[in-house]
C-alpha cells in the first residue's frame, strides 16, 4: 500500500519547445482541447472560473500561481474527491519540453505547513534539470 | 470566486490529513504489521514520546483509520484500513484522468506542424 505516496504525479515529454507547450497549458482555448471539455478560467494568478469535465458539470477552479512559461498552480474540486491543488511545471529537455503534473489534496499541504503562504517561489536555473515540482519539495 | 460552494468530502479529507504526517504514516505502517499494539509498544518502536504517539493515535482514530479497544488496563490499537479505500480510489481515478488528459495533449502537440 503506497501510503507514502498521497499525491498523483505524472509526466509527459512534449515534442515542442517550451513556448509552444506553455500556450497549450496557459491558453483557455487550448486547455479546452485536452484538459476539460470547456474552460472558463483565465490563467492569471487569483483568477477564478470553472472547468466543465466529461460529466457535463461545471466545477469551480482557481488559479493560485503563475510563473510565465514555467509553472501554473490551480486549485479545483471534483466530485467524489477532495479539494486539490494541481501543479503544472515545464522544463526543457533534449526531446522538447517535459510537463510534470502533480495533483494533491489541499489538506495535505495545509497539514504540511501552508505552502501557499510562502508566496511565489523563485524558479532557478532551468538547465539544472534536477528541479522537481515545488510541491513535492514541500512535502518531503 | 464562484458562487458554487466547494464540495468537500470530510471523510476523504480526514484520511489525507491523517496521512500527511510522516510519523503517522510510520504508525500506520507499524500497525499494519501486527494485529494490535499499545501506545507504549509504539513508543518503544518509534523515536517519539508516548504523549506524541497518543496524539497521533487520536488523529488516526478520528479519521477512522485506527480503532481503540480497552483490554483490562491497557488500550490496544489496531488498523482499520477501510477509509483508506476512498483515498486510494481518488488517487487511482485522478491518475487515470491525468493519463487521458496528457495523452490528448501529447497527441495534439504531435499533430501540430
gemmi code that builds the backbone of each chain (N, CA, C; Angstrom):
import gemmi

chains = {
    "A": [
        ("UNK", (0.849, -1.196, 0.000), (0.000, 0.000, 0.000), (0.884, 1.245, 0.000)),
        ("UNK", (0.685, 2.066, -0.988), (1.574, 3.230, -1.149), (1.104, 4.407, -0.319)),
        ("UNK", (1.163, 4.256, 0.991), (0.651, 5.363, 1.798), (1.624, 6.526, 1.873)),
        ("UNK", (2.847, 6.308, 1.401), (3.785, 7.423, 1.380), (3.507, 8.328, 0.204)),
        ("UNK", (2.732, 7.830, -0.682), (2.561, 8.495, -1.946), (1.122, 8.963, -2.069)),
        ("UNK", (0.814, 10.083, -1.428), (-0.567, 10.540, -1.438), (-0.777, 11.666, -2.429)),
        ("UNK", (0.101, 11.773, -3.395), (-0.089, 12.740, -4.471), (-0.075, 11.984, -5.791)),
        ("UNK", (-0.796, 12.526, -6.754), (-0.774, 11.936, -8.087), (0.270, 12.689, -8.902)),
        ("UNK", (1.220, 11.959, -9.468), (2.267, 12.613, -10.249), (2.359, 11.949, -11.616)),
        ("UNK", (2.376, 12.769, -12.620), (2.511, 12.257, -13.976), (3.472, 13.145, -14.733)),
        ("UNK", (4.144, 12.594, -15.710), (4.922, 13.465, -16.573), (4.876, 12.972, -18.000)),
        ("UNK", (5.060, 13.930, -18.899), (4.997, 13.591, -20.310), (6.011, 14.479, -21.034)),
        ("UNK", (6.660, 13.918, -22.050), (7.575, 14.715, -22.859), (6.798, 15.194, -24.083)),
        ("UNK", (6.738, 16.493, -24.245), (6.015, 17.068, -25.377), (7.042, 17.441, -26.459)),
        ("UNK", (6.764, 17.064, -27.701), (7.747, 17.274, -28.769), (7.724, 18.694, -29.334)),
        ("UNK", (7.672, 19.663, -28.436), (7.615, 21.075, -28.858), (8.492, 21.897, -27.911)),
        ("UNK", (8.794, 23.131, -28.309), (9.593, 23.961, -27.413), (8.711, 24.451, -26.253)),
        ("UNK", (9.378, 25.037, -25.260), (8.661, 25.379, -24.030), (7.597, 26.449, -24.281)),
        ("UNK", (7.855, 27.333, -25.224), (6.891, 28.391, -25.504), (5.583, 27.808, -26.055)),
        ("UNK", (5.720, 26.862, -26.960), (4.536, 26.207, -27.532), (3.805, 25.414, -26.450)),
        ("UNK", (4.582, 24.726, -25.622), (3.984, 23.942, -24.537), (3.246, 24.869, -23.565)),
        ("UNK", (3.828, 26.039, -23.332), (3.202, 26.997, -22.419), (1.830, 27.418, -22.950)),
        ("UNK", (1.777, 27.713, -24.249), (0.485, 28.096, -24.830), (-0.551, 26.992, -24.610)),
        ("UNK", (-0.093, 25.754, -24.704), (-1.020, 24.627, -24.557), (-1.568, 24.505, -23.135)),
        ("UNK", (-0.805, 24.992, -22.162), (-1.300, 24.866, -20.782), (-1.813, 26.191, -20.212)),
        ("UNK", (-1.569, 27.293, -20.913), (-1.947, 28.593, -20.345), (-3.041, 29.302, -21.132)),
        ("UNK", (-3.392, 28.780, -22.294), (-4.443, 29.395, -23.097), (-5.732, 28.593, -22.880)),
        ("UNK", (-6.764, 29.238, -22.342), (-8.011, 28.509, -22.043), (-8.555, 27.735, -23.242)),
        ("UNK", (-8.426, 28.327, -24.450), (-8.937, 27.643, -25.645), (-8.146, 26.355, -25.896)),
        ("UNK", (-6.845, 26.403, -25.636), (-6.012, 25.204, -25.788), (-6.343, 24.182, -24.703)),
        ("UNK", (-6.530, 24.682, -23.487), (-6.862, 23.772, -22.374), (-8.143, 22.995, -22.669)),
        ("UNK", (-9.044, 23.655, -23.380), (-10.329, 23.012, -23.678), (-10.169, 21.880, -24.687)),
        ("UNK", (-8.992, 21.745, -25.277), (-8.793, 20.639, -26.221), (-8.261, 19.391, -25.533)),
        ("UNK", (-7.743, 19.543, -24.305), (-7.178, 18.338, -23.676), (-7.474, 18.204, -22.183)),
        ("UNK", (-7.624, 19.342, -21.491), (-7.796, 19.256, -20.029), (-9.247, 19.024, -19.643)),
        ("UNK", (-10.127, 19.764, -20.281), (-11.544, 19.673, -19.948), (-12.310, 19.950, -21.228)),
        ("UNK", (-13.604, 19.722, -21.208), (-14.345, 19.955, -22.441), (-14.669, 21.434, -22.618)),
        ("UNK", (-14.665, 22.177, -21.527), (-14.894, 23.615, -21.603), (-14.099, 24.279, -20.482)),
        ("UNK", (-13.457, 25.380, -20.788), (-12.620, 26.040, -19.790), (-12.965, 27.522, -19.717)),
        ("UNK", (-13.476, 27.935, -18.596), (-13.796, 29.353, -18.383), (-12.913, 29.814, -17.221)),
        ("UNK", (-11.657, 29.985, -17.542), (-10.692, 30.315, -16.497), (-9.478, 30.974, -17.134)),
        ("UNK", (-9.243, 32.198, -16.723), (-8.073, 32.898, -17.226), (-6.861, 32.445, -16.425)),
        ("UNK", (-5.789, 32.122, -17.105), (-4.605, 31.635, -16.382), (-3.790, 32.843, -15.904)),
        ("UNK", (-4.293, 33.401, -14.825), (-3.681, 34.565, -14.189), (-3.822, 34.349, -12.696)),
        ("UNK", (-2.781, 34.647, -11.949), (-2.843, 34.414, -10.503), (-4.061, 35.107, -9.914)),
        ("UNK", (-4.832, 34.395, -9.130), (-6.004, 34.958, -8.473), (-7.294, 34.806, -9.256)),
        ("UNK", (-7.192, 34.378, -10.497), (-8.398, 34.241, -11.318), (-9.262, 33.084, -10.827)),
        ("UNK", (-10.565, 33.251, -10.950), (-11.493, 32.185, -10.581), (-12.417, 31.920, -11.753)),
        ("UNK", (-12.798, 30.692, -11.926), (-13.691, 30.333, -13.018), (-14.158, 28.909, -12.852)),
        ("UNK", (-14.338, 28.241, -13.960), (-14.777, 26.846, -13.864), (-14.294, 26.044, -15.055)),
        ("UNK", (-14.316, 24.755, -14.872), (-13.985, 23.812, -15.933), (-15.178, 22.881, -16.070)),
        ("UNK", (-15.476, 22.508, -17.303), (-16.528, 21.515, -17.485), (-15.854, 20.193, -17.837)),
        ("UNK", (-16.107, 19.201, -17.018), (-15.500, 17.891, -17.259), (-16.405, 17.057, -18.146)),
        ("UNK", (-15.945, 15.841, -18.348), (-16.702, 14.910, -19.189), (-18.094, 14.641, -18.611)),
        ("UNK", (-18.236, 14.797, -17.300), (-19.540, 14.523, -16.692), (-20.561, 15.611, -17.038)),
        ("UNK", (-20.111, 16.658, -17.730), (-21.038, 17.687, -18.175), (-21.280, 18.793, -17.162)),
        ("UNK", (-20.692, 18.643, -15.974), (-20.936, 19.653, -14.959), (-19.788, 20.641, -14.830)),
        ("UNK", (-20.141, 21.855, -14.407), (-19.111, 22.857, -14.167), (-18.500, 22.655, -12.795)),
        ("UNK", (-17.191, 22.699, -12.752), (-16.513, 22.569, -11.464), (-15.692, 23.824, -11.221)),
        ("UNK", (-15.873, 24.454, -10.075), (-15.132, 25.676, -9.788), (-13.626, 25.413, -9.761)),
        ("UNK", (-12.888, 26.385, -10.264), (-11.430, 26.260, -10.276), (-10.825, 27.635, -10.056)),
        ("UNK", (-9.648, 27.652, -9.491), (-8.956, 28.918, -9.236), (-7.502, 28.808, -9.657)),
        ("UNK", (-6.929, 29.945, -10.006), (-5.502, 29.968, -10.334), (-4.763, 30.515, -9.119)),
        ("UNK", (-3.907, 29.697, -8.559), (-3.176, 30.094, -7.353), (-1.887, 30.819, -7.702)),
        ("UNK", (-1.261, 30.385, -8.760), (0.056, 30.919, -9.050), (0.424, 30.721, -10.511)),
        ("UNK", (1.093, 31.705, -11.073), (1.566, 31.581, -12.454), (2.994, 32.096, -12.533)),
        ("UNK", (3.879, 31.290, -13.047), (5.228, 31.746, -13.379), (5.341, 31.554, -14.880)),
        ("UNK", (5.327, 32.661, -15.570), (5.278, 32.663, -17.032), (6.231, 31.650, -17.666)),
        ("UNK", (5.700, 30.876, -18.588), (6.469, 29.879, -19.350), (7.071, 28.781, -18.481)),
        ("UNK", (6.615, 28.671, -17.255), (7.263, 27.720, -16.367), (6.300, 26.894, -15.505)),
        ("UNK", (5.355, 27.570, -14.896), (4.662, 26.883, -13.823), (3.272, 27.477, -13.593)),
        ("UNK", (2.296, 26.604, -13.391), (0.938, 27.034, -13.074), (0.445, 26.192, -11.904)),
        ("UNK", (-0.182, 26.842, -10.937), (-0.807, 26.084, -9.848), (-2.295, 26.423, -9.836)),
        ("UNK", (-3.101, 25.400, -9.945), (-4.551, 25.554, -9.917), (-5.092, 24.892, -8.658)),
        ("UNK", (-6.289, 25.303, -8.306), (-6.980, 24.641, -7.195), (-8.360, 24.309, -7.724)),
        ("UNK", (-8.775, 23.083, -7.579), (-10.104, 22.746, -8.074), (-10.789, 21.668, -7.245)),
        ("UNK", (-12.019, 21.437, -7.599), (-12.836, 20.474, -6.860), (-13.459, 19.520, -7.854)),
        ("UNK", (-13.330, 18.264, -7.578), (-14.016, 17.283, -8.404), (-14.964, 16.536, -7.499)),
        ("UNK", (-16.041, 16.047, -8.081), (-16.965, 15.341, -7.194), (-16.329, 14.036, -6.739)),
        ("UNK", (-16.759, 13.572, -5.604), (-16.235, 12.348, -5.003), (-14.757, 12.449, -4.671)),
        ("UNK", (-14.256, 13.655, -4.620), (-12.840, 13.757, -4.303), (-12.579, 14.933, -3.401)),
        ("UNK", (-11.365, 15.026, -2.929), (-11.009, 16.161, -2.075), (-10.762, 17.399, -2.931)),
        ("UNK", (-10.707, 18.547, -2.278), (-10.270, 19.752, -2.962), (-8.780, 19.552, -3.226)),
        ("UNK", (-8.342, 19.825, -4.449), (-6.935, 19.538, -4.745), (-6.206, 20.728, -5.350)),
        ("UNK", (-4.912, 20.688, -5.202), (-4.037, 21.615, -5.898), (-3.420, 20.858, -7.052)),
        ("UNK", (-3.316, 21.540, -8.172), (-2.750, 20.934, -9.357), (-1.595, 21.806, -9.820)),
        ("UNK", (-0.439, 21.222, -9.897), (0.724, 21.979, -10.336), (1.184, 21.458, -11.691)),
        ("UNK", (1.395, 22.384, -12.615), (1.911, 22.029, -13.935), (3.260, 22.734, -14.085)),
        ("UNK", (4.286, 21.971, -14.354), (5.627, 22.551, -14.473), (6.263, 22.142, -15.794)),
        ("UNK", (6.838, 23.113, -16.483), (7.513, 22.845, -17.758), (9.022, 22.936, -17.576)),
        ("UNK", (9.712, 22.037, -18.261), (11.175, 22.036, -18.223), (11.712, 21.700, -19.608)),
        ("UNK", (12.836, 22.315, -19.955), (13.467, 21.986, -21.238), (14.154, 20.634, -21.136)),
        ("UNK", (13.938, 19.799, -22.128), (14.677, 18.540, -22.238), (15.114, 18.419, -23.701)),
        ("UNK", (16.114, 17.572, -23.986), (16.605, 17.474, -25.369), (15.497, 17.161, -26.382)),
        ("UNK", (14.515, 16.342, -25.965), (13.462, 15.944, -26.907), (12.373, 16.992, -27.068)),
        ("UNK", (12.423, 18.045, -26.253), (11.374, 19.059, -26.350), (11.131, 19.675, -24.987)),
        ("UNK", (9.930, 19.432, -24.457), (9.589, 20.007, -23.159), (8.952, 18.939, -22.281)),
        ("UNK", (9.391, 18.881, -21.044), (8.767, 17.941, -20.119), (7.709, 18.678, -19.309)),
        ("UNK", (6.535, 18.082, -19.264), (5.468, 18.612, -18.421), (5.286, 17.660, -17.242)),
        ("UNK", (5.459, 18.191, -16.052), (5.222, 17.386, -14.858), (3.934, 17.891, -14.217)),
        ("UNK", (3.047, 16.970, -13.919), (1.777, 17.302, -13.275), (1.759, 16.681, -11.890)),
        ("UNK", (1.367, 17.480, -10.931), (1.220, 16.962, -9.582), (-0.153, 17.393, -9.082)),
        ("UNK", (-0.933, 16.454, -8.607), (-2.235, 16.809, -8.031), (-2.290, 16.217, -6.636)),
        ("UNK", (-2.599, 17.045, -5.672), (-2.698, 16.508, -4.319), (-3.741, 17.268, -3.511)),
        ("UNK", (-4.328, 16.565, -2.545), (-5.372, 17.183, -1.735), (-4.829, 18.383, -0.967)),
        ("UNK", (-5.620, 19.442, -0.939), (-5.215, 20.661, -0.241), (-4.897, 20.378, 1.227)),
        ("UNK", (-5.645, 19.487, 1.838), (-5.411, 19.210, 3.262), (-4.006, 18.702, 3.512)),
        ("UNK", (-3.458, 18.026, 2.522), (-2.075, 17.574, 2.640), (-1.147, 18.741, 2.902)),
        ("UNK", (-1.308, 19.769, 2.070), (-0.411, 20.912, 2.177), (-0.718, 21.738, 3.400)),
        ("UNK", (-2.002, 21.853, 3.726), (-2.357, 22.615, 4.924), (-1.672, 21.983, 6.118)),
        ("UNK", (-1.700, 20.669, 6.146), (-1.107, 19.968, 7.281), (0.410, 20.079, 7.260)),
        ("UNK", (0.970, 20.090, 6.082), (2.424, 20.123, 5.979), (2.974, 21.499, 6.350)),
        ("UNK", (2.186, 22.521, 6.175), (2.684, 23.818, 6.600), (2.458, 24.950, 5.634)),
        ("UNK", (1.223, 25.061, 5.177), (0.810, 26.257, 4.458), (1.780, 26.692, 3.366)),
        ("UNK", (1.947, 25.827, 2.434), (2.807, 26.117, 1.289), (2.404, 27.421, 0.607)),
        ("UNK", (1.104, 27.625, 0.518), (0.633, 28.782, -0.235), (1.019, 30.102, 0.413)),
        ("UNK", (1.250, 30.068, 1.710), (1.621, 31.308, 2.386), (3.052, 31.717, 2.075)),
        ("UNK", (3.787, 30.802, 1.509), (5.173, 31.127, 1.184), (5.274, 32.056, -0.029)),
        ("UNK", (4.206, 32.180, -0.739), (4.213, 33.044, -1.904), (4.931, 32.401, -3.073)),
        ("UNK", (5.018, 33.126, -4.176), (5.631, 32.558, -5.369), (7.101, 32.205, -5.124)),
        ("UNK", (7.474, 31.103, -5.621), (8.860, 30.677, -5.475), (9.699, 31.205, -6.626)),
        ("UNK", (10.929, 31.422, -6.349), (11.838, 31.841, -7.407), (12.277, 30.591, -8.159)),
        ("UNK", (12.058, 30.638, -9.441), (12.436, 29.482, -10.236), (13.913, 29.598, -10.596)),
        ("UNK", (14.627, 28.554, -10.315), (16.073, 28.588, -10.530), (16.464, 28.359, -11.975)),
        ("UNK", (17.711, 28.099, -12.162), (18.271, 27.871, -13.487), (17.648, 26.619, -14.090)),
        ("UNK", (17.056, 26.768, -15.250), (16.343, 25.650, -15.858), (17.298, 24.573, -16.362)),
        ("UNK", (18.563, 24.895, -16.491), (19.484, 23.909, -17.043), (19.882, 22.857, -16.012)),
        ("UNK", (19.560, 23.105, -14.746), (19.978, 22.166, -13.714), (19.331, 20.806, -13.916)),
        ("UNK", (18.084, 20.806, -14.323), (17.412, 19.550, -14.621), (17.008, 18.756, -13.392)),
        ("UNK", (17.573, 19.070, -12.261), (17.298, 18.268, -11.071), (16.066, 18.766, -10.322)),
        ("UNK", (15.526, 19.893, -10.747), (14.429, 20.504, -10.027), (13.104, 19.803, -10.313)),
        ("UNK", (12.485, 19.279, -9.314), (11.174, 18.677, -9.496), (10.134, 19.702, -9.153)),
        ("UNK", (8.880, 19.305, -9.166), (7.818, 20.230, -8.778), (8.048, 20.749, -7.358)),
        ("UNK", (7.708, 21.998, -7.182), (7.958, 22.622, -5.883), (7.125, 21.991, -4.771)),
        ("UNK", (5.954, 21.527, -5.109), (5.089, 20.972, -4.060), (5.664, 19.674, -3.531)),
        ("UNK", (6.353, 18.946, -4.394), (6.970, 17.708, -3.944), (8.013, 18.032, -2.875)),
        ("UNK", (8.763, 19.108, -3.132), (9.789, 19.509, -2.178), (9.142, 19.884, -0.846)),
        ("UNK", (7.991, 20.550, -0.943), (7.319, 20.976, 0.279), (6.833, 19.797, 1.099)),
        ("UNK", (6.554, 18.713, 0.439), (6.036, 17.539, 1.132), (7.155, 16.669, 1.694)),
        ("UNK", (8.338, 16.858, 1.192), (9.434, 15.947, 1.561), (9.792, 16.095, 3.038)),
    ],
    "B": [
        ("UNK", (-14.539, 34.727, -7.112), (-14.903, 33.408, -6.592), (-16.236, 32.950, -7.156)),
        ("UNK", (-16.317, 31.702, -7.401), (-17.558, 31.145, -7.893), (-18.580, 31.101, -6.764)),
        ("UNK", (-19.837, 31.186, -7.152), (-20.884, 31.133, -6.139), (-21.087, 29.700, -5.644)),
        ("UNK", (-20.614, 28.768, -6.424), (-20.780, 27.371, -6.042), (-19.915, 27.047, -4.831)),
        ("UNK", (-20.543, 26.516, -3.818), (-19.770, 26.149, -2.626), (-18.921, 24.927, -2.950)),
        ("UNK", (-17.650, 24.975, -2.590), (-16.791, 23.832, -2.846), (-17.320, 22.600, -2.121)),
        ("UNK", (-17.353, 21.506, -2.850), (-17.825, 20.266, -2.254), (-16.654, 19.563, -1.586)),
        ("UNK", (-16.600, 19.666, -0.297), (-15.537, 18.955, 0.403), (-16.042, 17.602, 0.831)),
        ("UNK", (-15.134, 16.691, 0.907), (-15.524, 15.364, 1.353), (-14.785, 15.076, 2.654)),
        ("UNK", (-15.474, 15.313, 3.762), (-14.822, 15.248, 5.074), (-14.086, 13.940, 5.313)),
        ("UNK", (-14.687, 12.841, 4.916), (-14.060, 11.549, 5.212), (-12.729, 11.424, 4.481)),
        ("UNK", (-12.744, 11.742, 3.201), (-11.510, 11.629, 2.422), (-10.489, 12.640, 2.914)),
        ("UNK", (-10.958, 13.866, 3.197), (-10.046, 14.888, 3.723), (-9.380, 14.426, 5.014)),
        ("UNK", (-10.164, 13.815, 5.899), (-9.616, 13.373, 7.183), (-8.532, 12.321, 6.973)),
        ("UNK", (-8.761, 11.447, 6.019), (-7.764, 10.409, 5.741), (-6.481, 11.037, 5.204)),
        ("UNK", (-6.637, 11.979, 4.282), (-5.447, 12.614, 3.725), (-4.706, 13.437, 4.791)),
        ("UNK", (-5.470, 14.080, 5.641), (-4.820, 14.828, 6.725), (-4.048, 13.868, 7.631)),
        ("UNK", (-4.691, 12.772, 7.955), (-4.052, 11.794, 8.841), (-2.750, 11.279, 8.229)),
        ("UNK", (-2.750, 11.110, 6.923), (-1.576, 10.527, 6.265), (-0.538, 11.573, 5.875)),
        ("UNK", (-0.843, 12.845, 6.132), (0.086, 13.884, 5.691), (1.308, 13.972, 6.596)),
        ("UNK", (1.231, 13.333, 7.741), (2.327, 13.410, 8.690), (3.189, 12.144, 8.627)),
        ("UNK", (4.495, 12.305, 8.459), (5.379, 11.138, 8.321), (5.325, 10.206, 9.531)),
        ("UNK", (5.210, 10.786, 10.736), (5.157, 9.929, 11.927), (3.884, 9.087, 11.921)),
        ("UNK", (2.762, 9.728, 11.526), (1.512, 8.949, 11.485), (1.579, 7.860, 10.426)),
        ("UNK", (2.283, 8.166, 9.336), (2.433, 7.114, 8.326), (3.250, 5.957, 8.890)),
        ("UNK", (4.247, 6.289, 9.727), (5.039, 5.235, 10.363), (4.167, 4.424, 11.318)),
        ("UNK", (3.313, 5.124, 12.069), (2.411, 4.436, 12.996), (1.520, 3.465, 12.219)),
        ("UNK", (0.976, 3.952, 11.109), (0.117, 3.094, 10.287), (0.907, 1.887, 9.780)),
        ("UNK", (2.139, 2.140, 9.401), (2.989, 1.059, 8.901), (3.192, -0.013, 9.979)),
        ("UNK", (3.534, 0.459, 11.190), (3.756, -0.489, 12.292), (2.466, -1.266, 12.570)),
        ("UNK", (1.340, -0.528, 12.595), (0.061, -1.183, 12.880), (-0.296, -2.212, 11.805)),
        ("UNK", (0.161, -1.957, 10.593), (-0.189, -2.884, 9.511), (0.594, -4.186, 9.616)),
        ("UNK", (1.617, -4.190, 10.482), (2.464, -5.376, 10.582), (2.090, -6.297, 11.735)),
        ("UNK", (1.147, -5.869, 12.560), (0.744, -6.736, 13.666), (-0.732, -6.522, 13.988)),
        ("UNK", (-1.309, -7.505, 14.667), (-2.758, -7.431, 14.915), (-3.158, -6.194, 15.709)),
        ("UNK", (-2.401, -5.881, 16.778), (-2.731, -4.692, 17.562), (-1.521, -4.308, 18.403)),
        ("UNK", (-1.483, -3.044, 18.793), (-0.367, -2.586, 19.643), (-0.904, -1.607, 20.688)),
        ("UNK", (-0.113, -1.413, 21.738), (-0.455, -0.394, 22.726), (0.369, 0.854, 22.394)),
        ("UNK", (-0.019, 1.987, 23.001), (0.727, 3.226, 22.790), (2.166, 3.060, 23.291)),
        ("UNK", (2.328, 2.372, 24.406), (3.681, 2.160, 24.933), (4.501, 1.308, 23.970)),
        ("UNK", (3.854, 0.300, 23.408), (4.544, -0.550, 22.441), (5.038, 0.255, 21.255)),
        ("UNK", (4.179, 1.157, 20.797), (4.565, 2.008, 19.662), (5.708, 2.941, 20.043)),
        ("UNK", (5.631, 3.478, 21.272), (6.655, 4.419, 21.725), (8.026, 3.746, 21.785)),
        ("UNK", (8.014, 2.435, 22.020), (9.297, 1.727, 22.042), (9.870, 1.579, 20.641)),
        ("UNK", (8.990, 1.516, 19.668), (9.466, 1.286, 18.303), (9.765, 2.566, 17.548)),
        ("UNK", (9.113, 3.640, 17.929), (9.293, 4.897, 17.194), (10.011, 5.913, 18.067)),
        ("UNK", (10.808, 6.752, 17.432), (11.635, 7.696, 18.196), (10.857, 8.919, 18.660)),
        ("UNK", (9.683, 8.735, 19.221), (8.929, 9.863, 19.757), (8.297, 9.479, 21.097)),
        ("UNK", (7.868, 10.496, 21.830), (7.348, 10.249, 23.170), (5.978, 9.566, 23.132)),
        ("UNK", (5.639, 8.998, 24.250), (4.345, 8.332, 24.364), (3.200, 9.345, 24.185)),
        ("UNK", (3.434, 10.564, 24.706), (2.411, 11.612, 24.565), (2.167, 11.949, 23.090)),
        ("UNK", (3.264, 12.063, 22.348), (3.139, 12.367, 20.919), (2.428, 11.224, 20.203)),
        ("UNK", (2.780, 9.994, 20.568), (2.126, 8.816, 19.983), (0.624, 8.888, 20.235)),
        ("UNK", (0.258, 9.242, 21.477), (-1.159, 9.295, 21.842), (-1.906, 10.306, 20.969)),
        ("UNK", (-1.278, 11.445, 20.722), (-1.912, 12.470, 19.866), (-2.113, 11.954, 18.448)),
        ("UNK", (-1.062, 11.334, 17.923), (-1.160, 10.805, 16.558), (-2.232, 9.721, 16.469)),
        ("UNK", (-2.296, 8.886, 17.518), (-3.304, 7.823, 17.501), (-4.711, 8.417, 17.503)),
        ("UNK", (-4.890, 9.503, 18.262), (-6.205, 10.156, 18.292), (-6.594, 10.642, 16.898)),
        ("UNK", (-5.641, 11.270, 16.194), (-5.918, 11.749, 14.837), (-6.298, 10.584, 13.924)),
        ("UNK", (-5.568, 9.482, 14.076), (-5.851, 8.323, 13.226), (-7.197, 7.699, 13.566)),
        ("UNK", (-7.530, 7.697, 14.870), (-8.836, 7.167, 15.286), (-9.946, 8.057, 14.713)),
        ("UNK", (-9.748, 9.390, 14.786), (-10.745, 10.324, 14.268), (-10.963, 10.146, 12.764)),
        ("UNK", (-9.893, 9.795, 12.070), (-10.011, 9.592, 10.620), (-10.586, 8.214, 10.296)),
        ("UNK", (-10.796, 7.421, 11.338), (-11.370, 6.095, 11.124), (-10.360, 5.062, 10.673)),
        ("UNK", (-9.071, 5.426, 10.743), (-8.037, 4.506, 10.256), (-7.569, 3.537, 11.326)),
        ("UNK", (-7.856, 3.880, 12.583), (-7.398, 3.057, 13.706), (-8.548, 2.936, 14.692)),
        ("UNK", (-8.686, 1.757, 15.290), (-9.696, 1.612, 16.337), (-8.993, 1.341, 17.657)),
        ("UNK", (-9.634, 1.800, 18.733), (-9.062, 1.617, 20.066), (-9.966, 0.680, 20.853)),
        ("UNK", (-9.367, -0.297, 21.500), (-10.147, -1.221, 22.323), (-9.501, -1.322, 23.701)),
        ("UNK", (-10.329, -1.148, 24.727), (-9.801, -1.249, 26.088), (-9.796, -2.698, 26.509)),
        ("UNK", (-8.619, -3.172, 26.844), (-8.496, -4.556, 27.309), (-7.809, -4.517, 28.656)),
        ("UNK", (-8.586, -4.735, 29.687), (-8.032, -4.634, 31.038), (-7.561, -3.212, 31.268)),
        ("UNK", (-6.288, -3.056, 31.652), (-5.781, -1.724, 31.976), (-5.180, -1.026, 30.771)),
        ("UNK", (-5.073, -1.746, 29.681), (-4.430, -1.097, 28.536), (-5.389, -0.906, 27.367)),
        ("UNK", (-5.010, 0.012, 26.509), (-5.775, 0.255, 25.292), (-4.963, -0.270, 24.114)),
        ("UNK", (-5.593, -1.114, 23.346), (-4.895, -1.668, 22.189), (-5.458, -1.036, 20.915)),
        ("UNK", (-4.561, -0.701, 20.053), (-4.938, -0.049, 18.806), (-4.737, -1.001, 17.646)),
        ("UNK", (-5.692, -0.967, 16.744), (-5.492, -1.775, 15.537), (-5.892, -0.980, 14.301)),
        ("UNK", (-5.298, -1.384, 13.198), (-5.549, -0.677, 11.944), (-6.919, -1.058, 11.397)),
        ("UNK", (-7.690, -0.082, 11.007), (-8.968, -0.327, 10.331), (-8.875, 0.387, 8.978)),
        ("UNK", (-8.299, -0.290, 8.007), (-7.883, 0.389, 6.771), (-9.013, 0.756, 5.798)),
        ("UNK", (-10.251, 0.436, 6.125), (-11.325, 0.695, 5.152), (-11.352, 2.130, 4.616)),
        ("UNK", (-11.203, 3.150, 5.505), (-11.263, 4.521, 4.966), (-10.172, 4.831, 3.938)),
        ("UNK", (-9.096, 4.057, 3.994), (-8.031, 4.269, 3.009), (-8.539, 4.033, 1.599)),
        ("UNK", (-9.518, 3.149, 1.500), (-10.016, 2.792, 0.171), (-10.513, 4.022, -0.579)),
        ("UNK", (-11.221, 4.909, 0.141), (-11.728, 6.114, -0.505), (-10.601, 6.977, -1.033)),
        ("UNK", (-9.560, 7.133, -0.219), (-8.421, 7.947, -0.625), (-7.690, 7.295, -1.801)),
        ("UNK", (-7.520, 5.995, -1.703), (-6.827, 5.281, -2.780), (-7.637, 5.323, -4.074)),
        ("UNK", (-8.962, 5.250, -3.907), (-9.835, 5.295, -5.082), (-9.688, 6.645, -5.778)),
        ("UNK", (-9.651, 7.704, -4.957), (-9.485, 9.030, -5.547), (-8.165, 9.098, -6.305)),
        ("UNK", (-7.098, 8.582, -5.681), (-5.791, 8.645, -6.337), (-5.774, 7.881, -7.648)),
        ("UNK", (-6.412, 6.727, -7.634), (-6.430, 5.916, -8.854), (-7.206, 6.630, -9.961)),
        ("UNK", (-8.367, 7.213, -9.599), (-9.160, 7.835, -10.662), (-8.534, 9.152, -11.109)),
        ("UNK", (-7.923, 9.901, -10.170), (-7.256, 11.143, -10.571), (-6.082, 10.807, -11.494)),
        ("UNK", (-5.363, 9.745, -11.174), (-4.235, 9.336, -12.014), (-4.701, 8.942, -13.406)),
        ("UNK", (-5.794, 8.212, -13.461), (-6.325, 7.781, -14.763), (-6.786, 8.979, -15.586)),
        ("UNK", (-7.382, 9.970, -14.901), (-7.818, 11.169, -15.631), (-6.612, 11.892, -16.230)),
        ("UNK", (-5.535, 11.987, -15.468), (-4.331, 12.661, -15.996), (-3.734, 11.877, -17.149)),
        ("UNK", (-3.754, 10.560, -17.059), (-3.229, 9.766, -18.179), (-3.975, 10.112, -19.460)),
        ("UNK", (-5.300, 10.226, -19.348), (-6.105, 10.549, -20.533), (-5.810, 11.962, -21.028)),
        ("UNK", (-5.786, 12.906, -20.081), (-5.556, 14.299, -20.481), (-4.197, 14.456, -21.155)),
        ("UNK", (-3.166, 13.887, -20.550), (-1.817, 14.071, -21.085), (-1.653, 13.349, -22.415)),
        ("UNK", (-2.364, 12.249, -22.582), (-2.314, 11.563, -23.878), (-2.940, 12.467, -24.949)),
        ("UNK", (-4.058, 13.113, -24.587), (-4.702, 14.044, -25.543), (-3.760, 15.190, -25.874)),
        ("UNK", (-3.115, 15.741, -24.852), (-2.212, 16.880, -25.057), (-1.030, 16.486, -25.944)),
        ("UNK", (-0.410, 15.347, -25.622), (0.760, 14.915, -26.396), (0.375, 14.684, -27.853)),
        ("UNK", (-0.795, 14.086, -28.039), (-1.248, 13.817, -29.401), (-1.495, 15.119, -30.153)),
        ("UNK", (-2.127, 16.045, -29.470), (-2.440, 17.316, -30.111), (-1.155, 18.042, -30.533)),
        ("UNK", (-0.177, 18.059, -29.648), (1.060, 18.781, -29.971), (1.880, 18.035, -31.026)),
        ("UNK", (1.761, 16.716, -31.073), (2.492, 15.944, -32.078), (1.917, 16.201, -33.468)),
        ("UNK", (0.633, 16.532, -33.491), (-0.032, 16.760, -34.783), (0.260, 18.133, -35.360)),
        ("UNK", (0.736, 19.024, -34.502), (0.985, 20.391, -34.985), (2.143, 20.401, -35.965)),
        ("UNK", (2.072, 21.223, -36.986), (3.141, 21.292, -37.977), (4.434, 21.822, -37.367)),
    ],
}
model = gemmi.Model(1)
for chain_id, residues in chains.items():
    chain = gemmi.Chain(chain_id)
    for i, (resn, *xyz) in enumerate(residues, 1):
        res = gemmi.Residue()
        res.name, res.seqid = resn, gemmi.SeqId(i, " ")
        for name, pos in zip(("N", "CA", "C"), xyz):
            atom = gemmi.Atom()
            atom.name, atom.element = name, gemmi.Element(name[0])
            atom.pos, atom.b_iso = gemmi.Position(*pos), 0.0
            res.add_atom(atom)
        chain.add_residue(res)
    model.add_chain(chain)
structure = gemmi.Structure()
structure.add_model(model)
structure.setup_entities()
